[in-house]
Structures are given as structure tokens and as C-alpha cells.
Amino acid sequence: TSSGTPPIEKDTVLMTIPDVCLVSLHSVERDDSSPFGMSLFRVIHFLETMSRQSGESPPIKSPSDPSVGYRVGKTLYNNSQDVILALYLSHLKEISGGNSGNGECHFFGPYLATLPADSKFLPRQWPEESLSRRLFGTSLYRRAIEEREGVRREYELVKKSWLSSNLGTEGNFPRFELYDGMLGCLTSRAFASLGFDGVDAMIPLLDLLNHARGHGCNGGENMVRYERYEKNGSEASSVPMVKRQKIPGGGVQVRTSKPVSEGSALNMTYGAKSNATLLGRYGFCIDDNIEPDGSCNDVLEFEVKPGEPRVKLQRGPKSYCYGPLIEALEMCTTSRQERGHESSDVEDESDGLDAFLDGCEEDGFGDSDGESDKQDCFYAGTMESDDLAVVKSTDSGVEREIAALQILESKLLEAKSILSKNPLSGICDKEGAMSDEDWYCSILVRSELHTLTFYSGLCKAVLRRMRKEEFRSIGDIDSRHIENTADVFLAIRHGSM
């Protein structure tokens, strides 16, 4: 560095954050200053009981009180941990700190003051005009609307139950706008299972670190690692929950994962997240969300037929895209009743091909591929019943598969045509007056167009081989992945014909 200060060495402890500073369900249970938090547990327990009576699966229980449920089935839209914490923190922000509403009189007041609970940084919080303009034709548009409606429904449900239980007056219950904003802070900042006894927790300071993953995000460099520690020195991740101490006394420790130079901004990875997930949950997108092996972290859940499970489309090496292609084609050739199982069985078929795909590497079909991280975004296309009838009318298995490939290709191109009408689809560089929200949405639109182009090209490549037509590979990384996958498709499905 310019000052000559040596870098911080790898594995240096940067922060040790004790349990008392973590915001979790245990914080609600330990708060004796207000009965509101514990009243939320009683309300959630009531809703959980109603959920069980309607035949839903049993919830996960509180570690400190088995009579209190932490999770609710379809009664609540979000995880009940998030619902309780968001309402609890909203309550603290409203009643504490006088007119400022910053909760500074409470132990967590200074931390509450750092949370952007009043900002509308998530798509579900945007005005309808902005939402429809920015996300027209994307996977996230429908998700944002569902989330907006789901958050409002669960808020009204909990509020109604709280008031009917005579736990307080309407004026004592947090405003929806504050709840919605605090819920956004929780979903973007909370860490899964890092609290005492494996509960989710918000972790001050650590939640300020930005995401680093993929070529286009802070160099893709993860600079820290974090882990839970217990008072006796054992790691929570390696100790069964039932054997841990029952008194919180541990916390979270943060170490450098590489040498860090003076003045460097610390980054960490949020995981291999799709841009739809990053925008919907964290409020940003990555322009080049690509892993070193050429796979894209973006995943589209494509609805081949209404009422059928959506197929997750991810572009990249064949281990990423062969399974989704087969799953989509199965939907084009048979109905769910004829398949006799859910589409997840097709994923099992793909998983069982690992040895074969490895053998294809030795035969020159492509480079070695890594495993894909799970994703949770979706995209919708359509398939009419007449399309299935066309496939069934063909004579042979090869002809049926050719017809299915043609149908799938047409649906992908149809979805691409719709998405191309998005006003942000042609933007490749951020202009001076453009808002961050518009820029992020343009990234999402371009990525989804790219994925639709990739899979329609894959259908074309397979069709050329099945028709024994001549073809010439362009040579770019997408083309190599497409050609490798098409070769493997023929080798597995048709013995290379």
C-alpha cells in the first residue's frame, strides 16, 4: 500500500460478535421491557394450531418453549421467524426514541437506526407503474406482485388475530409500511441458522458487507469467512443442536479468507444467487453473474404447460442444462398423469447420469463441469393442449422428439419476443440520469433474454443433429456449451444416431 502498511494476513480474526448483540427470536424472548414480543409468539402459536387443524405439516418448535411454534404452514406468506422479528423491530422503532422513531432508548436502538426500514428498495415496494415498466415480461414481475399481496395478507392476518385476542389496541400495533420495510431489512440482512440453537439472526456489522460472486461483482473475491462459536470453544456447525449448552454464550466470529490490503472494502459471498433473487431479495443485480466454469448463476423457472411444475433453466456447461432440457421435453411429450410422477423425477434421472457425463469428458464432449447451486427464481411461458396433440400424432420416437423440440423452441422464442418489448431491454450501459433501479432491471432483462436465446439455440442444435444437417460452431463459450450438450443428448437418447 501507499503507506507501506503490510496487509492483514489470512485467517486473522476481524470481529467477534457475541450472542447478546445478535437480533433473533431469543432477543424477543429475553426482552422484559415490553410484552409485545411475547404476545406475537402467542398469536403465531394460535395461527399454527389453526394450520395444523387444516391438515398442514407440523411446524418447527421453539428451543426454549416447545409449546410455541416458530414456523407456520400456508397461513403466513413468509417464514414465521421473519414475521415475528419484523413486527417486533417495527414495534421498537415506533415506541422508542421519542419523535425520531429510531429506537435509541432500547438496547438495539443504535442498530435499528442503521436499518433502511423506510426506503423502498425491493420490487414489491415499488409503485405499480414503476413495477410494470421495469419488470414487464421478466421472471420477477409475477413474483413481486405475489410477494406484495402475500406480505399484506399476512400482516392483516396477524393484526386481526392480535386484536381479537385483546392483546392491545390498533394504535399499539405497528404500521404496515414500517412492517413491510423492516421485513425487507430482514430478508436482505438476516443470516440463516447463525443464532444460538440454530435460529436465524441479524448480525450487526457483518450485515454491512457487500456481495462478491461472479465476474462482474467486486472482482468475485470473497474476502472473509464467518462461523458460529460457542462459549466452550466448540463450533456450533459441528455440534448437534441437542448437545449444545442451553445458555447463550457464544456468537459469530469473522476472519479474513485471504490477505487484505489497507483501505480495502471487505466483501463476502451471499451464495450463487440469480439476478432475479438478488433484485427481489437484496435490491441489486450483477451485470456479469458468471462463474469461472462459464456457468451463469441466473436461473429461469420456465412454465412449459399451465399447471405443471416450472422447469429451471440455467445456461452453462452440459451438467447445468442437460437435465432442464430433458425435463422440458418430457412435458412436451407426455402429461403429468402419463409420466406418473412429478417432474423432480426427471431431475433424478439427470443426477444419475453423472458417471456417463464424466465419461463424455474423456470422449471429447467438453470440459469438466462443477455442480450447480440451487436457485429460487422463475419464468413463465405457455404450452397449449393442441401442442401435445401434435407430438402424440407422430409415428416414431425420433419424430415425437423432433416435434417436442420444435414446440419447446417456439415457446422459448415466444417468451423472448414478449420480453424484448420491455423498454429496458436495449440498454447496455448505465446512462447518467438513469436510476439504479432501472439499471438493475435492465441487467435482469438482458440476462433473461440471453438464457432464452441459449435454450432456443440448444433446441436448434439438437434438431440439426437429429435431421443430420450440417452445422458449424461459432466457437464462443455459449456455442461450445450448446454443442457439447447437443452431442451428449444424442449419445444418451439416441446412441449418437
Solvent accessible surface area in square Angstrom, and as a share of the most:
residue,aa,sasa,rsa
1,T,85,0.49
2,S,129,0.83
3,S,77,0.50
4,G,60,0.57
5,T,62,0.36
6,P,104,0.66
7,P,70,0.44
8,I,72,0.37
9,E,132,0.59
10,K,119,0.51
11,D,65,0.33
12,T,51,0.30
13,V,63,0.36
14,L,53,0.26
15,M,38,0.17
16,T,70,0.41
17,I,10,0.05
18,P,56,0.35
19,D,12,0.06
20,V,83,0.48
21,C,42,0.25
22,L,3,0.02
23,V,0,0.00
24,S,5,0.03
25,L,0,0.00
26,H,14,0.06
27,S,6,0.04
28,V,1,0.00
29,E,42,0.19
30,R,106,0.39
31,D,21,0.11
32,D,138,0.72
33,S,88,0.57
34,S,15,0.09
35,P,108,0.68
36,F,9,0.04
37,G,1,0.01
38,M,68,0.30
39,S,5,0.03
40,L,1,0.00
41,F,1,0.01
42,R,128,0.47
43,V,3,0.02
44,I,1,0.01
45,H,63,0.28
46,F,104,0.43
47,L,7,0.03
48,E,1,0.01
49,T,38,0.22
50,M,97,0.43
51,S,6,0.04
52,R,90,0.33
53,Q,135,0.60
54,S,83,0.53
55,G,67,0.65
56,E,48,0.21
57,S,87,0.56
58,P,108,0.68
59,P,22,0.14
60,I,101,0.51
61,K,83,0.35
62,S,4,0.02
63,P,57,0.36
64,S,73,0.47
65,D,53,0.27
66,P,100,0.63
67,S,63,0.41
68,V,17,0.10
69,G,0,0.00
70,Y,5,0.02
71,R,90,0.33
72,V,20,0.12
73,G,32,0.30
74,K,180,0.76
75,T,38,0.22
76,L,8,0.04
77,Y,90,0.34
78,N,31,0.16
79,N,49,0.25
80,S,1,0.00
81,Q,9,0.04
82,D,23,0.12
83,V,1,0.00
84,I,1,0.00
85,L,2,0.01
86,A,0,0.00
87,L,1,0.01
88,Y,1,0.00
89,L,0,0.00
90,S,0,0.00
91,H,16,0.07
92,L,1,0.01
93,K,17,0.07
94,E,60,0.27
95,I,102,0.52
96,S,13,0.08
97,G,17,0.16
98,G,60,0.58
99,N,168,0.86
100,S,69,0.44
101,G,18,0.17
102,N,46,0.24
103,G,0,0.00
104,E,103,0.46
105,C,116,0.70
106,H,31,0.14
107,F,127,0.53
108,F,16,0.07
109,G,0,0.00
110,P,91,0.57
111,Y,23,0.09
112,L,0,0.00
113,A,49,0.38
114,T,80,0.46
115,L,9,0.05
116,P,49,0.31
117,A,3,0.02
118,D,116,0.60
119,S,50,0.32
120,K,123,0.52
121,F,43,0.18
122,L,1,0.00
123,P,2,0.01
124,R,16,0.06
125,Q,18,0.08
126,W,10,0.04
127,P,92,0.58
128,E,83,0.37
129,E,115,0.51
130,S,17,0.11
131,L,0,0.00
132,S,42,0.27
133,R,81,0.30
134,R,27,0.10
135,L,0,0.00
136,F,86,0.36
137,G,19,0.18
138,T,12,0.07
139,S,3,0.02
140,L,6,0.03
141,Y,62,0.23
142,R,77,0.28
143,R,56,0.20
144,A,1,0.01
145,I,48,0.24
146,E,73,0.33
147,E,33,0.15
148,R,70,0.26
149,E,86,0.39
150,G,0,0.00
151,V,2,0.01
152,R,100,0.36
153,R,144,0.53
154,E,2,0.01
155,Y,9,0.03
156,E,77,0.34
157,L,58,0.29
158,V,0,0.00
159,K,34,0.14
160,K,149,0.63
161,S,9,0.06
162,W,5,0.02
163,L,54,0.27
164,S,84,0.54
165,S,58,0.37
166,N,137,0.70
167,L,55,0.27
168,G,27,0.26
169,T,90,0.52
170,E,108,0.48
171,G,73,0.70
172,N,83,0.43
173,F,9,0.04
174,P,0,0.00
175,R,129,0.47
176,F,32,0.13
177,E,98,0.44
178,L,6,0.03
179,Y,0,0.00
180,D,16,0.08
181,G,3,0.03
182,M,0,0.00
183,L,1,0.00
184,G,0,0.00
185,C,0,0.00
186,L,0,0.00
187,T,28,0.16
188,S,21,0.14
189,R,43,0.16
190,A,22,0.17
191,F,21,0.09
192,A,82,0.64
193,S,67,0.43
194,L,23,0.11
195,G,1,0.01
196,F,11,0.04
197,D,9,0.04
198,G,18,0.18
199,V,6,0.04
200,D,25,0.13
201,A,0,0.00
202,M,0,0.00
203,I,0,0.00
204,P,24,0.15
205,L,103,0.51
206,L,0,0.00
207,D,16,0.08
208,L,107,0.53
209,L,16,0.08
210,N,94,0.48
211,H,5,0.02
212,A,2,0.01
213,R,63,0.23
214,G,9,0.09
215,H,104,0.47
216,G,41,0.39
217,C,14,0.08
218,N,79,0.40
219,G,61,0.59
220,G,32,0.30
221,E,85,0.38
222,N,56,0.29
223,M,17,0.07
224,V,1,0.01
225,R,96,0.35
226,Y,75,0.29
227,E,56,0.25
228,R,9,0.03
229,Y,45,0.17
230,E,6,0.03
231,K,154,0.65
232,N,114,0.58
233,G,57,0.55
234,S,38,0.24
235,E,61,0.27
236,A,4,0.03
237,S,106,0.68
238,S,87,0.56
239,V,35,0.20
240,P,73,0.46
241,M,88,0.39
242,V,120,0.69
243,K,153,0.65
244,R,32,0.12
245,Q,56,0.25
246,K,140,0.59
247,I,136,0.69
248,P,48,0.30
249,G,29,0.28
250,G,1,0.01
251,G,0,0.00
252,V,0,0.00
253,Q,37,0.17
254,V,0,0.00
255,R,61,0.22
256,T,0,0.00
257,S,30,0.19
258,K,60,0.25
259,P,77,0.49
260,V,5,0.03
261,S,53,0.34
262,E,97,0.43
263,G,82,0.79
264,S,47,0.30
265,A,79,0.61
266,L,53,0.26
267,N,14,0.07
268,M,7,0.03
269,T,38,0.22
270,Y,49,0.19
271,G,22,0.21
272,A,8,0.06
273,K,49,0.21
274,S,1,0.00
275,N,2,0.01
276,A,4,0.03
277,T,10,0.06
278,L,0,0.00
279,L,1,0.01
280,G,11,0.10
281,R,92,0.33
282,Y,34,0.13
283,G,14,0.14
284,F,45,0.19
285,C,9,0.06
286,I,5,0.03
287,D,75,0.39
288,D,57,0.30
289,N,5,0.03
290,I,32,0.16
291,E,29,0.13
292,P,120,0.76
293,D,48,0.25
294,G,11,0.11
295,S,1,0.01
296,C,1,0.01
297,N,4,0.02
298,D,6,0.03
299,V,5,0.03
300,L,3,0.02
301,E,28,0.13
302,F,1,0.01
303,E,25,0.11
304,V,1,0.00
305,K,19,0.08
306,P,88,0.55
307,G,68,0.65
308,E,20,0.09
309,P,43,0.27
310,R,81,0.29
311,V,0,0.00
312,K,81,0.34
313,L,4,0.02
314,Q,12,0.05
315,R,16,0.06
316,G,1,0.01
317,P,4,0.03
318,K,5,0.02
319,S,47,0.31
320,Y,20,0.08
321,C,0,0.00
322,Y,2,0.01
323,G,7,0.06
324,P,23,0.15
325,L,1,0.01
326,I,1,0.01
327,E,7,0.03
328,A,3,0.02
329,L,2,0.01
330,E,41,0.18
331,M,1,0.00
332,C,0,0.00
333,T,19,0.11
334,T,29,0.17
335,S,25,0.16
336,R,80,0.29
337,Q,150,0.67
338,E,101,0.45
339,R,26,0.09
340,G,63,0.61
341,H,73,0.33
342,E,87,0.39
343,S,7,0.04
344,S,58,0.37
345,D,56,0.29
346,V,8,0.04
347,E,83,0.37
348,D,91,0.47
349,E,73,0.33
350,S,22,0.14
351,D,94,0.49
352,G,64,0.61
353,L,30,0.15
354,D,71,0.37
355,A,82,0.63
356,F,86,0.36
357,L,13,0.06
358,D,88,0.46
359,G,28,0.27
360,C,2,0.01
361,E,41,0.18
362,E,154,0.69
363,D,107,0.56
364,G,64,0.61
365,F,46,0.19
366,G,22,0.21
367,D,115,0.59
368,S,94,0.61
369,D,38,0.20
370,G,37,0.35
371,E,150,0.67
372,S,51,0.33
373,D,70,0.37
374,K,193,0.82
375,Q,14,0.06
376,D,75,0.39
377,C,4,0.02
378,F,12,0.05
379,Y,7,0.03
380,A,41,0.31
381,G,9,0.08
382,T,60,0.35
383,M,6,0.03
384,E,104,0.47
385,S,94,0.60
386,D,102,0.53
387,D,27,0.14
388,L,23,0.11
389,A,60,0.47
390,V,84,0.48
391,V,0,0.00
392,K,87,0.37
393,S,86,0.56
394,T,38,0.22
395,D,134,0.69
396,S,48,0.31
397,G,53,0.51
398,V,51,0.29
399,E,79,0.35
400,R,70,0.26
401,E,13,0.06
402,I,33,0.17
403,A,10,0.07
404,A,0,0.00
405,L,0,0.00
406,Q,79,0.35
407,I,18,0.09
408,L,4,0.02
409,E,22,0.10
410,S,55,0.36
411,K,24,0.10
412,L,2,0.01
413,L,75,0.37
414,E,78,0.35
415,A,5,0.04
416,K,63,0.27
417,S,57,0.37
418,I,78,0.39
419,L,0,0.00
420,S,54,0.35
421,K,138,0.58
422,N,2,0.01
423,P,86,0.54
424,L,10,0.05
425,S,25,0.16
426,G,68,0.65
427,I,33,0.17
428,C,83,0.50
429,D,110,0.57
430,K,93,0.40
431,E,109,0.49
432,G,87,0.83
433,A,109,0.85
434,M,27,0.12
435,S,44,0.28
436,D,72,0.38
437,E,55,0.25
438,D,20,0.10
439,W,36,0.13
440,Y,52,0.20
441,C,0,0.00
442,S,0,0.00
443,I,6,0.03
444,L,3,0.01
445,V,0,0.00
446,R,54,0.20
447,S,12,0.07
448,E,1,0.01
449,L,27,0.13
450,H,76,0.34
451,T,0,0.00
452,L,0,0.00
453,T,59,0.35
454,F,4,0.02
455,Y,2,0.01
456,S,7,0.04
457,G,20,0.20
458,L,0,0.00
459,C,0,0.00
460,K,91,0.39
461,A,0,0.00
462,V,0,0.00
463,L,6,0.03
464,R,63,0.23
465,R,25,0.09
466,M,9,0.04
467,R,103,0.38
468,K,145,0.61
469,E,81,0.36
470,E,171,0.77
471,F,89,0.37
472,R,207,0.76
473,S,50,0.32
474,I,139,0.71
475,G,38,0.37
476,D,64,0.33
477,I,77,0.39
478,D,31,0.16
479,S,14,0.09
480,R,117,0.43
481,H,19,0.09
482,I,21,0.11
483,E,21,0.09
484,N,32,0.17
485,T,0,0.00
486,A,0,0.00
487,D,42,0.22
488,V,0,0.00
489,F,0,0.00
490,L,13,0.06
491,A,21,0.16
492,I,46,0.23
493,R,72,0.26
494,H,46,0.21
495,G,61,0.59
496,S,69,0.44
497,M,84,0.37
